[in-house]
C-alpha cells in the first residue's frame, strides 16, 4: 500500500525496523529540546502530513522502550488519524515518571500503524441476542 506523505521535517520518513514490524517510528520535529516534566503532557509535532486511504486509519501508539525505561507514553493511546485529516501528525506524550524527560528533534517518540477498519450502520433494536456472559464485565470473568 502506498500512502501519500508530505514531510516538512528534517527527519527521514517513518520505516519498519524489521521485516515483521507492524509499526513505524514517528520522530519529534522540534526547533529546540522540550522538557517533559513529571506528570505533564506535551503535544509533540512530527512535521508529517499524511493522506490515508478511505477505509483505513493511522494509529499512534507508544514505544515500549520509552514506557519501560522512562515512564513516557502516548496519552490517548491509540491516537487515531482519520482518512480525511490533512493536518500535521502530532503525538500527545505524558511523563508518568518522577524524572524530567528531554525530547530532542529526531527522537523516536511513538509508532504509527496503518490499519483497516469497517464502516458500520446501526441496526437499532430493543433486544440483543442472549449470551452466557450477559452483562458481566469489568473483571467478571475472574483474574486467572
C-alpha positions as CSV (number, residue, x, y, z in Angstrom):
1,X,0.0,0.0,0.0
2,X,1.3,3.5,-0.8
3,X,0.5,6.4,1.5
4,X,1.0,10.0,0.2
5,X,3.1,11.9,2.7
6,X,4.4,15.5,3.0
7,X,7.5,15.6,5.1
8,X,8.3,19.1,6.4
9,X,10.7,17.9,9.0
10,X,14.4,17.2,8.5
11,X,13.9,13.6,9.7
12,X,13.6,10.5,7.5
13,X,10.2,9.1,6.7
14,X,8.9,6.5,9.2
15,X,10.0,3.0,8.3
16,X,9.6,-0.5,9.7
17,X,12.8,-1.5,11.6
18,X,12.3,-5.2,10.9
19,X,10.5,-7.2,8.2
20,X,7.7,-8.2,10.6
21,X,7.3,-4.8,12.3
22,X,3.7,-3.5,12.3
23,X,4.6,0.0,13.4
24,X,6.9,2.6,12.1
25,X,8.6,5.0,14.4
26,X,7.5,8.7,14.5
27,X,10.1,11.3,15.3
28,X,9.9,14.6,17.0
29,X,10.2,17.7,14.9
30,X,11.3,20.5,17.2
31,X,13.2,23.8,16.9
32,X,14.6,23.2,20.4
33,X,14.5,20.5,23.0
34,X,11.4,20.1,25.1
35,X,11.5,19.2,28.8
36,X,8.6,16.9,29.7
37,X,8.1,17.4,33.4
38,X,6.9,14.6,35.7
39,X,3.1,14.2,35.3
40,X,2.9,16.7,32.4
41,X,1.7,16.2,28.9
42,X,3.0,17.7,25.6
43,X,1.8,17.7,22.0
44,X,4.9,16.9,20.0
45,X,4.9,17.8,16.3
46,X,6.3,15.3,13.7
47,X,6.4,17.5,10.6
48,X,4.5,14.8,8.8
49,X,1.2,15.3,6.9
50,X,-0.3,12.1,5.5
51,X,-3.1,11.1,3.2
52,X,-4.6,7.9,4.5
53,X,-6.9,6.0,2.1
54,X,-10.6,5.6,2.9
55,X,-11.3,2.5,4.9
56,X,-8.0,2.9,6.9
57,X,-6.9,4.8,9.9
58,X,-3.5,5.7,11.3
59,X,-3.0,4.5,14.9
60,X,-0.4,6.4,17.0
61,X,0.9,4.0,19.7
62,X,3.5,4.2,22.4
63,X,7.0,2.9,22.0
64,X,7.5,0.1,24.6
65,X,11.1,1.2,25.3
66,X,10.1,4.7,26.3
67,X,7.3,3.4,28.5
68,X,9.5,0.8,30.3
69,X,12.7,2.8,30.6
70,X,11.4,6.3,31.1
71,X,7.7,6.1,32.0
72,X,6.8,8.1,28.9
73,X,3.8,7.0,26.8
74,X,1.1,8.2,24.4
75,X,-1.7,9.7,26.4
76,X,-4.7,8.9,24.2
77,X,-3.4,5.5,23.0
78,X,-4.0,4.6,20.4
79,X,-4.5,8.0,18.9
80,X,-6.5,7.9,15.7
81,X,-5.6,9.7,12.4
82,X,-8.8,9.6,10.2
83,X,-8.6,9.3,6.5
84,X,-9.9,12.8,5.9
85,X,-7.4,14.5,8.3
86,X,-4.8,16.6,6.5
87,X,-3.1,18.4,9.4
88,X,0.2,17.7,10.9
89,X,0.6,14.4,12.8
90,X,1.1,15.2,16.4
91,X,1.8,12.9,19.4
92,X,0.4,13.6,22.8
93,X,3.1,12.3,25.3
94,X,2.7,12.0,29.1
95,X,5.5,11.6,31.6
96,X,4.4,9.1,34.3
97,X,7.9,9.0,35.9
98,X,9.3,11.2,38.6
99,X,12.1,12.4,36.4
100,X,12.2,15.2,33.7
101,X,12.3,13.6,30.2
102,X,14.0,15.6,27.5
103,X,12.8,15.3,23.9
104,X,15.1,16.4,21.1
105,X,14.3,16.8,17.4
106,X,14.7,13.5,15.7
107,X,14.0,11.4,18.8
108,X,11.7,8.4,18.1
109,X,8.7,9.2,20.3
110,X,5.8,6.9,19.1
111,X,4.9,4.4,16.4
112,X,2.4,4.6,13.6
113,X,0.3,1.7,12.5
114,X,-1.9,1.9,9.4
115,X,-5.0,-0.3,10.0
116,X,-8.1,-1.2,8.0
117,X,-11.4,-0.5,9.7
118,X,-15.1,-1.1,9.0
119,X,-17.8,1.4,8.4
120,X,-21.0,0.4,10.2
121,X,-24.6,1.1,10.1
122,X,-26.6,0.9,13.3
123,X,-29.4,-1.6,13.5
124,X,-31.4,-0.3,16.4
125,X,-33.3,-2.9,18.4
126,X,-34.9,-3.3,21.8
127,X,-33.4,-6.7,22.5
128,X,-29.9,-8.3,22.0
129,X,-29.0,-11.9,21.5
130,X,-28.5,-13.8,24.8
131,X,-25.0,-15.0,25.8
132,X,-23.7,-16.8,28.9
133,X,-21.7,-13.7,29.9
134,X,-24.7,-11.4,29.6
135,X,-24.0,-8.1,31.3
136,X,-20.9,-9.3,33.2
137,X,-17.9,-7.0,32.6
138,X,-15.1,-5.2,34.4
139,X,-13.4,-8.4,35.8
140,X,-16.5,-10.6,35.9
141,X,-14.6,-13.5,34.2
142,X,-12.1,-13.6,37.1
143,X,-8.3,-13.0,37.3
144,X,-7.0,-16.4,36.4
